[in-house]
Amino acid sequence: MEGILLFAMEHGSLSDLSASTFSLMDEDHTLANSVRFTLNQENMDSSVVDCMGCVLRHNFYAYDMLTVRPRVVFCGYSIPHPSDNKVNIRVQTTGTISSSLSDPAKDVLKDALENLTQMCQHVRSTFGKTVDDFKVKNQ
Amino acid sequence: MSKKVSALDMPDVPMGQLPEHLNRQRTRVTCNADAPIHTDAVHYSGAYSLMGVDNSMGLEKFSKNFKVEIVRLSEDEIEFDMIGIDASLANAFRRILIAEIPTMAIEKVLMVNNTSLIADEVLSHRLGLIPLDADPRLFEYLSENDVPNERNTIVYKLEVSCKKDSPRNTVKTNQLKWLPNGSELEMATLDKSAKVKSYTSFSCSQDSLPEISKKPLGVKHDDIIIAKLGPGQAIELEAHAVKGIGKVHAKWSPVASAWYRMLPEVVLLTEVKGQDAEKLVNKCPVNVFDIEDLGHGDKKAIVANPRACTLCRECIRGVNEELVELGRVKHHFIFTIESTGALSPEELFIEAVKILEEKCDRLLSELS
């Protein structure tokens, strides 16, 4: 694979997709810390819970009281060396009953990135609206 | 034993709410005399799940709680409050504002004549740091193999001299002339019959382009001193400006810094009256406290302006009893952006958010 500069590589096991490390090129704390924040907020929505709830109940005795079903067990990032422009993001997910019901780390990361994009769009529109209102008010 | 009840479900702390002290840890940084505590954010959505409290800040919750309030807005500077956003996002915006928003700055300087006291490379370095009044969104990046043309280069000329027997004169940025037609210098070739080439290949004049013709491309400030010339000295050079980002060189940073601080919270733990109140009010150098008259000559101290607190800790230094508790509100940031002039500060912030979105999109397309 020499000569091809990949922006992202996934290192993990082929049999267990729920845990992998994503190695990103040309990234630093700016994106990695923001993605770590949105990864921590990743929850299963209620539609997924209903079909998985009966199976998962065996594993979590206090499940009735959990109002939150997080999808990640561990997420973190590290910069192997400050001179190299690389970031390693590690994602480990819950949900590994069988391979058909597993929650691959790649999907969780993709959902987290989607969420981050939507948060940014919301920030942009709120800020733009507030600036316009301020300008109108103060002519 | 039919219904399992959590040991934490006590009557005074109902399910679904955090106890007071935990909520304080989660939302405030407490600044003690020696060091701040509870500084890291509790991000994990399942952190308090066994208490039945949802700690997630997902998209719906974020959209509902997020607010922006603008305190001050001028041509060069903006100060605004962002409420309901996490430190990781606020820091990401700050880092992008400083290092990753593109600007135009002088990169290549073609020296024809420099008999001044300022060395060539020092003069070129100074020229690179001059803020240019050019919208970088109208230009493209110039890479190694590209030909410099009207879409990726701005050409300036500086031709000044100081006559003999006249006093020393100062070269200021208003003497940098914009050349909309491109470079006027000719490349040296051995082949005398070949057509003369210049250092740039402009296919049309830059002021014929619609966006640029509205406002001529110049420097932002006319009175920056570039060099000083003594009698008989002269400078003749051509400078080419290209698009770049602050990560590569600080001359391409569009802000004269951008920073944020968390909203300060000052709480009086006990009632401070009379002489103690006067002492407390005088201790604070930024007038966070003020006196409130209670009548009959009685006065007490109140927190009048917590936003001004700079955390100098004068009010808690060397005191025996604790009168004041200093803290910072975690998800409330006071952002200040000072622009160097190419883009207005509110446009800069919007560009920064766009760049973070682009990073996510690029990563998403790589993963799919």
Interface residues (C-beta under 8 A of the other chain):
Chain A: L6 F7 A8 E10 F22 L24 E27 D28 H29 T30 L31 N33 S34 V35 R36 F37 N40 Q41 E42 N43 A62 D64 M65 L66 T67 V68 R69 P70 K106 L109 K110 L113 E114 N115 L116 T117 Q118 M119 C120 Q121 H122 V123 R124 T126 F127 G128 T130 V131 F134 K135 N138
Chain B: K4 S6 M15 G16 H43 Y44 S45 G46 S49 L50 G52 V53 D54 N55 S56 M57 G58 L59 F62 S63 F66 K67 V68 E69 I70 L73 F80 M82 I85 D86 S88 L89 N91 A92 R95 I96 E100 E346 F349 I350 V353 K354 L356 E357 K359 C360 D361 R362 L363 L364 E366 L367 S368
